[in-house]
Every structure is written in C-alpha cells, then in structure tokens.
Amino acid sequence: MIIDGYKIALDESKLDEMINNQMTDVILIDKNFEGYKSLSEGDKKSLEHLVKASKIINDIALEQDHPLNRQLKKGLERASETNEHAKKALIIFNSLNGVLGLNGIDEKPVKIFENIEEYAGHNYYPTDLSADEFHNILFKMIERGEIRELKNILSARSMVRRKNDELYAIDYTEYFAKEFSEIANELELAAHYSSNKEFNDFLGWQAQALLQNNEDMDMLADKHWAIMQDTPLEFTISRENYDDQITPTIFDNEKLVNKLNELGISPTPKDMLGARVGIVNKQGTNLILEFKKQMSALAKLMPYADKYEQKIDSGDDIKQTMVDVDLASLQGDYAQCRGGMTIAQNLPNDDKLAIKTGGGRRNVYHRQVRMSGDKEREKKLLDALLAKEFHQYYDREAEHIFTIGHENGHSFGPDSSYKIALGIYQHIIEEYKADVTSIAMMKEYVKSGIISEDDLKKIYVTWIMRLLLKSKPQHIQPHRIGDLMHFNRLLRFKAIEINEDGKIKINFDKIHEVTYNGLENAIRVQLSKSPTEAKKFIDEFSTWNDLHKHIAYVLLKLGIKPYKNIRMFL
C-alpha cells in the first residue's frame, strides 16, 4: 500500500505477527482509576489540559526525530479509516513513535516504509550533513568570528538548517512557535484549575519558558519543577539528548575541541522533547523517600570523592524530590518504545542550566510501565538460564528497588563537564555508573534497615537476569551496552559462573566487590575527561561472544515482545 508516495514495507502477515505475538500493552490510568476519582474536580480538569499539552509535545518530538514522521502519521491515520493494512502499520508507527526505529532485537532499525532512511542527526540537522562537512563548517565559522551563531548551532535547544554551504540555528521557541504557544495556553488553563499552589507556580514558569528564547526561563521552570514534593499531579517536559549522533562527533576531532574550548563553547547534543502526565501515588512515594534519606551518607562512600565536588548537598537537605506516579499520558521521547521503555527518570540532566546554577533534581517513577511484565515468560526464562537454587530470589519488585538506586546514582559523581568531555561515550559511562552505584551501595540500605539480607539477594538476582540481552547492542543504546559490560565483568571476576548445565550461578559474596570496583573505574574514566579512556574501558568489557549468542538465542526462542502499545484513556 502507498501512503503519500511511500510504500509500506511490512506486509500484513508481518504486521500481524508483530502486533499479535510481539507486542505488550502498557495500560495507563482511566477515569475509573481510584487515584483519579479521589482528585478534586479542579485537579481533574487540570489533568485534562495537561494531557492535551502532552499530545502537542508529541508532534514536536515527531518533527525532531524524522522529517517525514508527521506527514506519514497523518497519511496512515487517514488511510486506516478504511484500510486494514494501514491500520496495522499505524499501530507499529505509534509503538516506535516514528517511521523507523530499533526494536532491541535487530541490528538495523525496523522500517515501516520503503526507501526511508535514518539520519545520524535525525531532523535536528540537515539530513545530508556528514560529520566531516559539519566540522569543516564549524572551523570556517570560527575563522570568520561567527561565535554567536556557532553557540546557537551547538546549543541543545536548536534546530539547524542549511543555507547554501552554511548552517544556521533556529531556537526551539521560534521553530515550534505555534506548538509552544498552544502548549503554554494549555498549561495556563491547567494552572487555573489545579488545587496546588506550588504546582501552579511551576506551570506558570513552564508556560513562560515555552514563549521566550531564553535559557534562563528554562532554568527557572526546571528549578520550580524540581522542588515539588507534595503535589497531587505530575507534569514533565523532558529534555534528553541520547539521539543526536552528529554533535558528539566533535569530540573525536581534537583540533576542533581545542578551538571551541578556547572560545568557551561546550557543544551539547540536541534535546528530544517528551511529555509525562500523571497522578502522584503517595504510598509508592513514601517508599522511595526512605532511600533518599541515605543519600548524604552514600555520597561520602563514592570512589575518588575528594577529587570532585559532589552534586548533592552533604547536609540533610538533599536537593532531590522523588515521586512515584500513576501515568495518564506518555508522549514524545517517552513514547518512542524502541526496544524498551523507561521505568524511571532523574532530571534535569547535568547539561542543563538549572543544575549548573545549583538547582535540584526530581526523580519520577513510572508505575504502569514497571507493572506491565509477562510473568509466564519470566518463569520460562528462569528455567532456561538460571540455576534452580536462585529462582526463589527473582522478584520483579526488586527491580524497582534497583531502579531507585540507579536514579539516585545519577546524582552522585563528577559534574557535567567531565561527562560531556567523553563525547559519544558519555551516556554509556554515565548509565554504567548509575547501575553500579545502585548495586554497590545496596549493602548500605541493608545496614540502615530499609531492606533485608533476603531483599539484597533478590535485588542481585533480579538485576543479573535483566542484564541478559536478546541481541548485540549498539552504541546508541547506552543502557544495553552497560548491561553487556556488567555481565562480562561479573563473569570475568567470578561473581557469576556458568554451571555444567549451561545455567547461571551467582556468588553473592563477590557482587559488592566487583560492582564497587566497576564504579571506581567509571568515576576514573569520567575524571579523565578522555574519550580514548572511555572507549578503552567500553571496548574491554563489551565483547560479544558465543555465550551471549546462546543467551540471545534462548531469549528469542522463549518469545520476545519488543513492541509496546501504550493505551491512553484520558
């Protein structure tokens, strides 16, 4: 079938297989949800406007991701009213939230249409821009003294376009002026109805930030967002920069990096926007806050703690709010279910002005995402790959505890200048660091009485089982590269072994030692500010061999469901 001149690449039988056998529903809350029914009437109206705002943000993310996304989504929506082939293709489009994307299994992206390619710079940059041409243009701009435009091009918040052989930047607030204005209007309406003054203040600042080409406004909105602890609703505009593969190439060009450093310019990959809307779950939040109480003590236990300024206060007042959220809407970056979905998030990231000027962070946990697993498949997985005596310790709730430690882990360690200096490797090292911070510090939570020794074993086992990969990961998948590195290090240093039946055995006594050593290595690499050191560390522990191939084969044989169907009702 042809949609706006592009042929659907997947036939109906393939789409049926993907939808019926390879897709998991992630069911968000509706009006029958108890948490919704307990809201005030004003908060219910506020929630409706926040959901509307999130849907507009999805249109922006589609535009950032690929130049054909919005056009072909509309084409599929029109055609799906009368055509089953288009209707099925639209389901996969919505799962990927785009015309193509990785599924976590295949090395190449799944393409919904023929003759459509992925671009290293997505749609942030001209699609025909190569890294070499990009670098050459930047050198010429430096020679001509075009410093202001250079900074705009290398900003996280711009779209870059071509004019003949030159590049110019358009700030998000200008490029998406119509959409940002609509979002700001919805946020102002939401603030009008919301019952919580602190939340209303944040919405006001966020609305203003969307209307002004001024990074200080983003900073103020972020700072107001990060201090909210006792609000009934959650609204997030996320800005993360994992996708841009053009800007980080600068760090492979030592001469260019040195020139930019002389000018005081720090290149930042482009932000992909996402939107999250939900209701704060008080009971889940109380559990998370128990872990927060330990952060000051844990900061002192970090490797090389005397070599850098810790990112959290050393006193009792930790600049970190934490909430567990029942989700009403996931849009934009959150809805790009390309092999997985995030179950929690720690924002703002280090590159944001709010963090650089002393603002705090906010951890948000996604209840509906973490509760959408397949219990029957999990049992088959344990039978196939884990020695029987360890089955008793596998516990999905333990993964949530690990995730709390992971998100808190992002708040420890060197600041953004160290991370950004690692170039294309920065996200891999940071996600690896957050993982081993979580696991290496779990013994401290036992000492404090938050978890038991039995809980600790459950966390170890459940974490190790989530390291098993169904395909060789790519560098644009930092979490998965980190998983591969963890598994290989645990195996090398005998924290895990493969028994005579080909199943994993776990040496509980070694896990702390091995993961703390891994944490030391990660911090050392960040302190080095050396992409070469980062690559060396990653290459050493990200090898893919026959054992990994066997595990991937078993996982695929058990049946993989890499596609997600986010079902939203509000």
N, C-alpha and C positions, 0 to 999 in steps of 0.2 A: 504494500500500500504506500502511496505517495502523500506526504504531508508538506505543503509549501515547497515543493520541488525536491524533497529529500525522502528517500525510500526507507521504510522501517527495515532495519537489518535483522530483526529477530522474527522468525515465523511464529504462527500461533501455537504450534506444539511446543516450541522452546519457551514461549511466554507462559504457557500453561504449567510447564514443569517448574519454572521459576516462582510462579505465584502459588501454586498448589502444594509444592513439595519443598520449596527452598525459602519460604517467607514466614516470618513470625509477626504476629500482631503485637503492637505496643499500644495498649488501650489507655488513653488519658481519661481524665475525670469528666463526668457529665453533671447535669442538674440534679440527678438522684444521689450523688455522692454526699455523704454525711457532712464532710467538711464544707461543701458548697452550701448545703441547707442551713448550716449554722452561721453563715455570714450575715451581716446586716444587709438590708435592701440596698443601701448605698454602695457597699462593697461589691455586691452582685452586679450592679450597673457599672461600677468601675472596672470590674473584671471583663465585662463585655467590650469596653473601649480598649482595654489593654490587648485583648485578643485581636481586635481589628488592627491595631497598630502593628502587632507582630506579623500579620499577613502581608502588610505593605513592606515590612523589612524583608520578607521572603522574596519579593520581587526585586529588591535591590541586590540581594545575595545572588539571585539567578543571573543578573546582569554582570556582576563581578566575576562570576565563575566562568561563563562562556558567552560569547556574543550572540549565539543562536538560541539560548535557553528560553527566553521569554517568548520569542516568536513561535518556536516549535511547541512549547507547552500550550499556548493558545490554540495552535493548529490541532494538537491532539485532543484538547477539550472540545473543540467544535466537532471534530470527526467522531469522537467517542459517543456522541449522542445517537448516532445511527450505525456505527461500525464497531463490531466486537474486537477486531484486530487492534484498532486504535485505542479502544477502551483498555485492553490489556497492556498495551505499550505505555499508556498513561500511568498505570499502576506502578510499573517499573521506573518510569521517569520520576514519579513522586518519591519512590524509595531512594533513588540516587540523588534526587532534587537537582536533576540536570540531564543533559543529553548523553552524558557518559560519566563513568566513574569506576574506580576499583571496587571489587566486591569482597576483597580479603582472601580470595582463593586463587584467581587467575593473575598472572603477572601483568597482563595488559588490561586496560580498562574495558568494562562492558560498554558497548556502543549500541544505543537504541536506533541510530540511523546510520546508513552507509555514507561514506565519504565525508565524515565529520571527524576532525582530529582534536586531540587535546593540545593545549599550549602551556609551555613552562610558565609563562606569565599570566595564564588564564586570560581574563579580559581586562586586567589592570593595565597591561601594556599592549602595544600593537602586536597583533598575532604573528607578524612576520619579523619581529625583532629577535635577533640572536644575541647571545651573551657577548660575543666579540664586538658586534656593532654597538651594543649598549655601552660597553666600556669605552670604545673609541669616541662615542658622542660625549660621554662624561668628561673625558680628557680634554676635548675641544672646548667644552663649556668652562672648564677650569682655566684654560689658556685665555679665553675671552673675558674672564672675570664675571661670568653669569652665576654668581654664587646664590642669589636669592632663588632663582628658578631651579638651580641644582638641588637646593634643600627641599623645594616643593616636590621635585621628581622623586627624591629619596625619602619622602615622608610616608608614614604608614597609612595616611588618610587621603591619598590622592589617586586619581585615575590618570594614566599617562597616555598621551596621544601623539601622533606623528604629524609634522608639517614639513613636507619635503624630506630633507635629510636631518631634520632636527626634531627634538622631543619637547613637549611642554606638558605641564601638570594642571589638572583641574581638581580643586578640593572637593571632597565628597559633598559638602554642603551646597556646592554650586552644581556639580554634575547631577546630583539627585535632588535638586532643589524642590521639585514638585512633590516627590515622595516624602522628603524630610518634612516639608510643610504639613502634609496630611498626617504624618505620624505625630508631629508636635500638637496638632489640633486634637487628636485622639487622647494624647497624654494629658492635655489640659482638661478635657472632659472627664477623664478618669480621676484626676485630682479633685475636680468639682464634687464628685460623688463619694470618693473614698472617705472612710471614717478616721483614718490615721494621719495626724498632722505631719509626723516625720516622713511618712511615705509620700504625702502630698508635696512636701518641700522638695524631695528628691525628684518627683515627676516634673515639677516646675523647672528645676535646674536642667533636667534632661531635655525637656522641650526646648529651652533656650539654646542648649548646646547644638541642637539639630538645625537651628536657624542662623547660626553665626560661624563664619570661617575663623575660628579662634580656638586653638588648642586649650587655652585656659578654661574655656567653658566646659570642655570635656573633663578637664581635671576637676572642676568644682562638682560636676554631676557625679563623677566617679567617687569623689570623697563623701558626698552625701549618701550615695548608694551603699558604700562600704561600712557605714556606721549603723545601719538599720539592723536591730536585733529582735525587736518585738513588734513586728508589723503583721497584719493578717494576710497580706498579699505579697507576691514576689513578681517583679518585672525586671528583666535584664536585657540590655542590648550588649551582646558580647562582641569583642573585637580581638580576634586571634589571627596570627599570621603564619600558620603552618603551610598554606597552599602555595604561596608565591615562591617560585623556584628561579626567578630571574634576579631579584635584588641580592639574594645571598651569594650569587656568583662573584660579586665584587670582592668578597673576602678571599677568593682564590687568586686575586690579582694584587700582589704585594705592592707594586708601584702605585696603583690606584688607591689602595687603602691608605698608604702613607700620605698621598696628596690630600685625601679627604680628612685625615687626622690633623694635618697642618691647618686646615680650614675650620676645624672644629665640627665637622659634619659626620654624624653617625648614621649610616644607611640602615633603614628599618624596613623589613618586608611588609607588604601591603596587608591591611586588615580585611578579613572576611567578616561581614556582619551576620549576627544571629539574634534571635529573639526567644526569650523564655518567659512564660507566664504561668503562675500557679498560686496555690494556697499553702501557706506555711503550716507544716504539721508539727504541733507543739511537742508531742511525745517523742517523735524522732529527733527533733532539735535538741531536746534535753540530753539525750544520749551523746550526741555529737559534742555538746558543750562540756561534758565530762572530760573528753580528750583535750579540749582547749586548755583546761586548767594545767596541763603538764607541759605546755609549750615553752615556757621560760626555762624550766629545768632542762628540757631536751636541747634547747639552743646551746647550752653550755657543754653538752656532750658531743657536739658536732666536730668532726675532724678539722684540724687547722683553724679552730675557732678564733685564734689570736691573729690570724693573717688577713682578716676581712671584718668589716662592720656588719654585724648580724642584722637581718632585715626586719626582725621583730624587736620590740622593746624587751629589755631584760627584767623589767619590773612586773608587777601584777597586771597592769593594764595593757594587754596584748591588742594590737591594732588589727583585730581579726574578728569579724562576725561570721556566724555559721548557722545555716538553716537547712532543715530537711523539708522538701517541697513536694506536694501533690500537684502534678502537672496538668495544665489546661491547654497549653499550646507550646509546640517546639517548631521553630521556623528558621529559615536561612541556614547558617552553618550547622546548627543543631540538627537539622533535618536532612543533612547530607549523609545518609546512612550507607556509607561506602565501606562495607565490611564490618561495621560495628556502630555503636552509639555511646556517647559519653554518659557515664553514670554519676559524675560529679565534676565540679569545676571550681578553680581558685582564681579569682580575678580581682583587680586588674593585673595584667602581666607586667613584668619588670620594665618594659619599654615605655609604659605609659607615664605621662607627666605626674599623675596623682601619686604614683609610687615614688618617683624621683624627688618629689617635694614633700615627702613624709606622710602621705596618706596611708590608709589601711587597706585591707583586703576583705573579700567576702567569699566564703565557701558555700556553694549551693549543691545539695544532693538531690538526685532525681529518683524519686520513689518508684514511679511507674516503669521506668527503664530497668531498674535493677530487679524488679519483680516479674519480668517477662521471660524468664528462662524456661527450658524444656527439661523437666525432671526425669522423664523416661530416658531421654538421650544421655543425661548426666550419669545415670546408673550404668548404662551400656559403656560409657567412657571409662568409668572406674573399673568395671570388669575387664576391659580390654587392655588397660595401660597401667593400672596401679595395683601394687601388691595388696593382697586381701586384708592384711592386718592394719592397713592405713585407711580403709574405706570408712571406718567409724568416725574419722576426723574430717571428712569432707562435709562442708556446711556452707550453703550459699550466703547466710548472714555473715559468715566470717569474711567473705569478700567485701562486704560493706565496711567492716572494721578495717580491713586492709586499705580500702579506698579513703577512709577518713585519715589514716596515717599518711597516705600518698599525697592528698591535697594539703595537709599540714606541712608535708615535706617540701612543697614548693616555696614555703615561707622561710625556710632555712637556707643558709649558704650565701655565697657571694652575690653581689648585686648584678644588675642587667649588663653593665659594661663588660663584665667578664664573660657572660653568656653570649652576647651579640658578637664578641670578638671571635667566637668559634665558627662563625659563618653558617654554612649549610648543615653543620653538625650540632648547632646549639640546642635544637629541640630534642634530638636523640639523647644527648648527655643530660639535659635537664629532666626529661621523663625518666631516664635510668636512675638519676639521683633521687628523684622523689620516691620511686619504688623501693630502693634500698634503704632510704631514710625510714620509710614505713616499717619494713621488716626488721631492720637493725635496732630500731627503738622499741619494738613490741615488748621486750623484756621489762622495760621501764614501766609500761602500763600494767604489767603483772605486779611489779613491786608496789605500785600505787593502789592496787586493788580494783582497778577498773575492769580488768579481765583476769581470768584464772589460767593456771598452767594448762588445763584442758583446752581452754579457748585458744591459747597460744599455739598448741598443736594443730587445732582446726584452721587457724589462720595460715600457718606454714603449709599445710597440705593443700588447702584450697588455692592459695597463691601459686604453688608449684603446678597444680593442674591447669591453671589459667595461662601458664607460660607455653603450653603445647600449641604449636602452630599448624595450621592447615595448608600453608604454602610458604614459600620463601618470601620474607618481607622485603619491601623496597624502602629506600631512604626517605621517601615522602610519608612513611608510616612510622614515626618515631617511637610510638608505644610498642609496636610489634618488633622493631629492631631491638628495643630494650628487653623485651621478653626473651628473644633469642640469646642475647648476651647473658642474661641472668641464668638461663637454663645451662648454657655452656660453662659458665663459671661454677655453678653448683656441681656440675658433673666433674669438671676438672679437679676441684678441690674436695671431692668425695662427700659433699653434703647430700647428694643423691647418687644412687647407683642403679644400674640395670641388672636385675637378677637373672638366673638361668632360664626363667620363663619369659624373659623379654619385658618384664614389668618394672616399674619404678619403685625403688625402696628409698626411704628418707632417713637420714641420720640427723635427728632433731638436735643433737648436741653441737653439730657443726654449723648450723644455719646462721646463727648470730655472728660467729667469727667471719664466715665467708661474706656475708652481706655487709658487715661493717667495713671489711677490707675493700669491698666494692665501692662503698660510699667514700672511703678515703681516696680511691682512685678517681672517682668522678669529681670530687672537690679539687683534687690536684690538677686535673685537666682544665677545669674552669679557671682556676687561679693562673694557669699558664697562659691563658688568652691565645693559645696556639691552635689553629685548625689542624696543623700537622699532628700535634699530640692527640687531639680529639680523634682524628682519622685512625691513627695508630691503635688507640685503645678500642675503638669500634671494630676495626678490622680483626684485631686479635680474638675478639670474643663473639663475632657474628658469623662465624663459618657455618655452612650448611652442608651436612654430610648424610651418609646413608641412614643413620639413626633418625635424623629429622625427617627424611623422606619416608621412612617407615611409619613414624608417628602421623605424618600428614596423610599417608595412605589410609591408616586406620581411621582417622578422623573423618575423612571423606567417605569411607565405606559406611561409617555409622550414620552418615547423612548430615549435611551442613545446611543451615538456614541463614545464609548471609544477608538476605534482603529483609528489610523491616517495613511493615505497613503501620505507620503512625495514624491511629484512629482518633481524631479530634472531634468533639461534640459541641463545644461552646463557640 
